[in-house]
Amino acid sequence: MLRRNYRLVYLAQLPAVFLLGLFIDMIMNVISNLYISSYVGQMALCIFSCIALAFGVFLEVKAKIIYLPGEGLAMAISNTFKKEFGKTKIGVDVSMVAVGILSSFIFLHQVQGIREGTIFAAVLVGSIVKVFNKTLL
């Protein structure tokens, strides 16, 4: 898709993803005992997490240094087809969730690991990034 616009710096995604994975594992160990039993509390945490993630994505995209693969794909599509990044991010995230649901049906014969929070986040993160893009810069 990028053809001649591909730059070697995009290979920096590989160590960045590795480091992000390590960081996520460390944080999961720290918060592993955190459990919110109420559904409302779980949804509130989901919304807070979407806002935090969207702010991180906003900073990552504005910095234009290293993109993680999800944002890199959304940015490549956005730049190639001259579309707003936030809308493209929603499309990429929803597509990834759809592939996850389809894969789950094919291999597990039922949907596992994807619930309403996943679908909610797929739509909400890109929408919040759009708001940050319009209000913060």
VENSULPE-V240497 format. One record per pair of residues at least 12 apart in sequence whose C-alpha atoms are under 6 Angstrom apart, sorted by the first residue. I is the first residue (numbers start at 1). J is the second residue. D is the distance in Angstrom with one decimal. If there is no record, write none. Layout:
I/J/D  I/J/D
This chain:
13/68/5.6  50/125/5.4  54/125/5.1  54/128/5.9  54/129/5.3  58/129/5.7  74/88/5.5  74/89/5.2  86/126/4.8  86/129/5.7  86/130/4.8  89/126/5.2  90/123/5.4  90/126/4.8  93/122/5.0  94/122/5.4
